[in-house]
Amino acid sequence: MVTLHGFSYSNYYNIVKHVLLHKEIPFREDLQYGGDEAYLAISPLGKIPGLTTEDGQQLSESSVCCDYLEETYPAVALYPADSFQRARVRQVMKISELYLELPCRRLIAYVFGDSPAPEALREEVRGTVERGIGAMNRLCTFDPYVLGSEITMADIYLRYVLMVVENCGSTKLDWDIVAEINGLREWQAMMGDTAIARRVDADMRANHPEFLALLKERFGM
């Protein structure tokens, strides 16, 4: 059986978890927060999530894990058959990560530390995110899914990327980033109104207190 290593408050963990549930792949969860030598055997950089395949091989990086699951369990496809359309899905995933999530992630320490972010950092993050917003408005149709009538990996990826974007944007940039992308709010409501999303979200909320306690213990936040 596939094993997913990590913790439920991690948005990257939840991307892979949602894919496993969507594809109806049997899996078990192994609670890991990283930070020790044993976990490095699973994830070489110690990052969350890690994945152990059915035959005992190890993988890390959420997009890599998702591509592995797509190729190994193709019955419920999350990429189009056409190679160009597959590339379009990956393009949206890459842009949402590099120009929305990762810049906002630079503010996370200030979110959990409940302290103001330096103005120079705020402006730098805002500039990068504005480029991402422009690209998303040019690429995404939300009709009703990100790229048309069928759900793809981009829908799952974007849903969990936005959890960091919304949190950091609202608390540290005073900015409703979702409102800047046409059709995104309605798409969000649709994506959240599924049994899979509700299960993932409930597990995330349940893990929140333990995650915060760990932050306090390790970093004094």
Order of alpha helices (4+ residues) and beta strands (2+ residues): beta-alpha-beta-alpha-beta-beta-alpha-alpha-alpha-alpha-alpha-alpha-alpha-alpha
